[in-house]
Amino acid sequence: MTTDLRVLRPDDWDEWYGKLELAFGGAGESPEERALWKDLTEPDRFIGAWDGDECVGTAGAFSFRVTVPGGAAVKAGGVTMVSVASTHRRRGVLTSMMRRQLDDVRSWGEPLAVLTASEPVIYGRFGYGVATQQLRAEIDTSRVRLTVPAGTDDVRLRLVEPGAEAVLAACEAVYARKVAARPGMLERRPGWERLPVLDPESDRKGASALQCLLAERDGEVVGYARYFNKQEWDAAGPKGTIELRDLEALDPAAYAALWRLLFDIDLTSTITTYNRPVDDAFQHLVTDVRRCTIGVRDSLHLRLVDVGAALEARTYQTPLDVVFEIEDAFCPWNEGRWRLTGDAKGASCERTADAADLALSVRELGAAYLGGASLVSLAEAGRVRELHQGALAEASLGFSSIVAPWLPHGF
């Protein structure tokens, strides 16, 4: 069996996307979701695998910029919509698409490739490491209270229409000011502001329409929260749930004011949230963190496509001078020894013949790149080898981040 890989033609999009939906269960998305993804698709960066006239594989790579430690926004291929038809599994279709895709990302001058995985086991063999995690919480607001900072009462809160043009612009301005402060966050290109307010009625499952809360001070929007209100009752009375989609604020008082209102919404006793940073500050505001039922899971998977350019693009917490011996069978241009020297102001990374201090695969380097996984922890799992005493601690501290990396939304 041979398949033909080709760049997606606009006229093929509907068939191509239909095959993607079929591979993910065949239920199909709402017209609103389908229309948004069609508008966001960059056809020349998307490919399909074709067996004759039949599409049997899909893959794409959005053009993103992702924040790295130090605040720089680095070009990245946002790998997405990857599928293989059930009739063509285990025939090399996925590997051929991954091969083509990483070659393309390299040719576009993007040092990184990033993705979220429906099945995390798939992508490690292509060099992707788990670079961020997301926090989940189910907060019992009937028994947990908040201790808020000074100035919280000075914040004005008001409910607004989430999709209104002025509201979207104000929320995007807050989001844009937050992007550089946390590794893993994505700059949102035009059109992507519609993703957080996507609200097809078919997906609500008994919840309200999406609601939006603005936090203001002196007439300026300093924060927002988007959420659903799902009302439920039992014999004892109301037990509704606030399902938090996203929340951003520019200062502690605005942040606390938004959370406090969510805690106090009538007829509710629970707040659920499925994607917050693992160091989210609400954990320090609540009176009983045990009753917040916190868990974590993998989120952004990251691959260094160009090791030298990627390591030079970020800064490092402490001065370091380390030689890596890198294994990368899938992208052999990365293999070999690289000397990284850097500090909080910048870095350089060049090939070297000097003896290696640390040995690891590009997968582990991807996991550590944003500061989410420590090199020490990876070494304790046998994934990094220290070849020169002291190098591991030096590099691990240098690669760390003062805030946990986080991907605010999927793609």
N, C-alpha and C positions, 0 to 999 in steps of 0.2 A: 504494500500500500504506500502510495506517495501522496503527499499533500502539497498544495501550493500556498505559500505565505505571500500575502500582498497587503499593501496599504489600503485601509478602508476607503471605499468610494462613497460619497454622500448618498447615492441612490441605493447602496447596499445596507444602510444603517438599520432600517426596520427589520430586515431579515436577520442581520447580524445580532441585533439586540434581542430579537425573539429567541434566537438560539442560546444566548446568555441566560435569559429568563428560564428557558427549559432546563438548562443545566443546573439551575439553582432551585429546582422543584416544580417549575412550570406554572406557579400560581399567577404570575404576572403582576405588574405594578399598576398603581393608579395612573390615570391619564396625566395628572399634574406631575408625578414623579418622572414618568417617561419623557414628558416634554422638557422638563428641566435638564435631565441627563443628555437629551439630544442637543439642547442648546449649548451645554458645557463641553460636549465632545469636540476634540480637536482632531479632525479626520486624518490629517497627515501624520499624527502620532499614534494612531490606532491601527491594529492589524487584524486580519482574519486568516484562519487556516481553512482552505477549501479543498474538498475532495470532489473533483469535477465541478458540478454546479451547486454542491451542498456545502454550507458553512459548518465546519466541525470544530472550530476553535476560535476563541476571541481573546484579545488582550489590548490594553491601552496604557498610555503614560501621559497624564496631565503635565503641563509645564508649571511647576511650582517653585516657590522659594521658601525654604524652611529655616527657621532661626536656629543657630548653633551657639554654643557657649562663647560669650563675648559680644553677642548681639547681632552679628552679621547675618544677612539673609542669603543663603546659599542656594544656587540652582539645583533642582532635584527633579527627577522623573517620578511622578506620582503614579505608580503602577496600579492598575485598576481593571475591573471587569474581565478577569481571567477565567476562562472556562474551557473545558474540552467535552465534546459530546460523549455520552455514555457508550456509544457504538465505536468510539475511536480511542478509548483509554488504553494506556500501556503500549502505545505504538510510537512514542517519541514526540507526539504533537506538542505537549507542554514544554518539553526541553527545547524543541526547535523555536518555539515562540519566545522563551526566556533568553535563548541565545541571540535571536534577532533583536529583541528588545534592549538588552544590555549593550549590544553593539551600537544600536541607534542612540541610546542615552549618551554613550561615550562620544559619538560623532557630533551630538548636539552641544557638547562642552559642558555637560552637567555632571559634577563630581559625585553625586549621590543618586541612589534610587531608593524610594520608600514605598511601603504598602501597608495595608491592613489585611489580615489573613482570615479567611473563613475557616481554614484548617491550618494551624501554625506548623504542623509537621511537614508541610509541603516545601516551604521556602528556604529552610536551612541549607539544603543541599545546593542551592543556587547562591549561597553566600550572604543571606539576610540574617541579621541578628535582632533580637527583641530589644529595641532601644528605649521604649517608653512603656509605662504601665498606666492603667486607668483605675481610679478608685470608684467603687460602688458603695452606696450606703442606703439603709432603710432606717430612718430616724423616727423614734416614737415621741412625737411632739406632745403627747399627753403627759409624759413623765420627764422629758428633757427640756431644760430651759437654756437661755443664752445669757451670757455676761458680756455686755457690749461696751466698746470704748467711748471715751468722751467725744462729744460732737455728733453722736448718732442721732440725737433728737433734732439736730439742725438740718438734717437731710429731708428734703421734700420728696414724697413718693406719689406717683400717679399712674393709673392704668391707661394704656393707650392701645391703639390698633396695631398689632405686630407688623403687618405688611404695608402700612402707610409709608409713603416715600420719605417724609421728613423723619419719621421714627427709625426707619431702616438706616438712613444716613447718620443719625445721631448714634445709634448702636454701633455701626461700623467704625465711627470715629473713635469710640471707646475701645473697641477691639483692636484697632490699628495701633493705638498707644500702648497696648499690652503685649503686642507680638514680640518686640525686641527683648522683652524682659525674661522670657522663658523659652529655653531650647525646646524644639519640637513643634512650636506653633507655626502655622502656615500664613503667609501673606495671602489675603483674599483678593484675587483679580476680579474685575467687573463681571457680574453675573453670579459669583459665588455667595454674595450676600443673601441670595434667595434661598440657599440651602437651609439655614437655621430656622427659617419661617415656613418651610414646606409643611403643609398641614392638610393632607387629604382626609376627608371625613371617614373614608373606609379604614384608616389606620388608627382611629381614636379608641376603639374598643371600649366604648362607654364613657370615655372622658370628654371633657369640654373641648371646645375649639381652643387653639393655642392662645394664651394670654401673655401680655407683655407689661412689665412694670419698669418704669423709669425712675432713677434716683437723680435728683437735681439739687444743686447748690448755687445760689446767686444766679439763677437762670441758666446755668450750664448743666448739661447732662453728664453725670459723673459715674453712672453705672446703670445696669439693666439686668433683668431676669426674665426668662421666658419659661412658661410652665403650662401644664394641663391640670385641671381640677377634676378628679374622678370621685363622684359621690357614691357612697355605699351606706347601707343601713343594716342593722340587725335588731334583735329584740331589745337591746340596751340603748339603741339610739344611733346617731350618725357616727360613721367611722371612715370618712373620706380620706383620699390620698392626694397630695400634691406631687405631681410627677415633674421634677425639675429638668428642663432640657439644657439650659445654659445660663450662666451668671457671670458677669464681669463687672468690676468696679475699679476706680482709679485710686481709692484710698480706703483705709480701714473703716472709717465711719460709714461711708456709702455701702461698703461690703456688708457690714453688720446690719445696717438698716434694711437692706433687701432681705437678708436671711430672717430678720426678726418679723417682718411682715409675713413671710411665707409660713413661719411657725404659728402665726396668730390668725390665719384664715379660718373663718367659722366653719363648723361642721366637718373639720378634718382632724385627724390624729396621727398622720404619717406623712413624712416626706421621703420620696425615693429619688435617687439620682444615680445615673449609670456611668457617667464619665466626668470625673473631677480629677485634678492632680493628686498624686498620692500624698503630697504635703499640704493639701488644701487647709486653709486657716480655720474653717468652721470647726475643725477638730479641737481647736484651742478656745473656742467660744462656748461650746456646749458644756453643760454641767455634768453629764454622764456619757462618756464616749462609748461605754459598753452597750448602751441602748441605741447606738447608731448602726449596729450590725454592719461593720465595714469589711469589705473584701477587695481584692485587686485581681486584675487579669492583664494579659498582654495587650498592647495596643499597636503602636507604630513599629514596624519591622524596617530596618535600615541596612543598606548595602553601600559600601564604598566602591564606586565605579572607577574613580581615579584616586588612588591612595594619596599620592603626593599633594594634589590640589585640595583634597578634602581635609587632610591634616593641617595644611597651611591656612585653611579658611577660618578655623576657630582659634580661640585663645586658650590659655591654660592657667589654672589657679595658682600654681607655683612654678618657678623656673625649672625646666627639665631639659635634659640632653640624653636621649635614649635611642638605641638602634633596635629596630624591630626586624625579626625574620618572619616574613609573611607568607603564608600558604594560601594560594588562590587558584585552584585547578580550573575553575570555570572561566575566570578572566585572568589568564596567565600573564598579562602585561603588568599585573600588580605584584606578582611573586618576587621574592628576593628580599634583600636587606635595604631598609630605609632608615636614615638618621633624621630624627625629629628633634629640633631645638625650638623652644618656645617659652613664653611667659604670658603675663596678663596683657601685654601690648601687641603681641603678634607671634608668628612662627614661620619656620622654614622647614621643608621636608624634601630631602634629596636622596637619591640612590647612593649607596656606599659599599665599599669592600671591607669595612671595619667589622670586627667581631660583634655578633648580636648580643644584646642584653636580655631581650624577651623574645620568645617564639610563640606565635599564635596564628590562627587562621583569620581570614578577612571577616568571617562571621562573628568572631569574638570582638574584633575591632569595631564592627558595626554596633554591637550591643553596648560597647563602652563609649562610643563616639560622642553622644550627647550628654554623658555624665550620669546615665541612668543605672547601668550595671557597673560595678567596680571591678577593676582588673584583679584586685586581690580576691574578690569573691569568685571570679571566673577561674583564677588559679587554684583555689581550693576545690573547685569542681574538676580540676585536671584539664581545663581548656586553655590555660596559659602556662607556659613554662618559663621560669626565671633562670637565665643562664649566667647572670652576673649579680652577685649578692647586693641587695639594696635597690636594684633597678625597679623591682616590682612596686615597692612602696612609693618610690619617687614618681613613677608613671601614674600609679593609681590616684595619688593625691592631685597630680597635675590635671588629669582628665576629669576630675570631679566637677560638679556644678553646684552653685550655692542654692539653686532651686531645682526641684525635680523636673525633668523634661516631661512634656505633656503634649499630646495631640488633641486639640479641642473638638474635632469632628472628623468623621470618616470621609471617604471619597470614592 
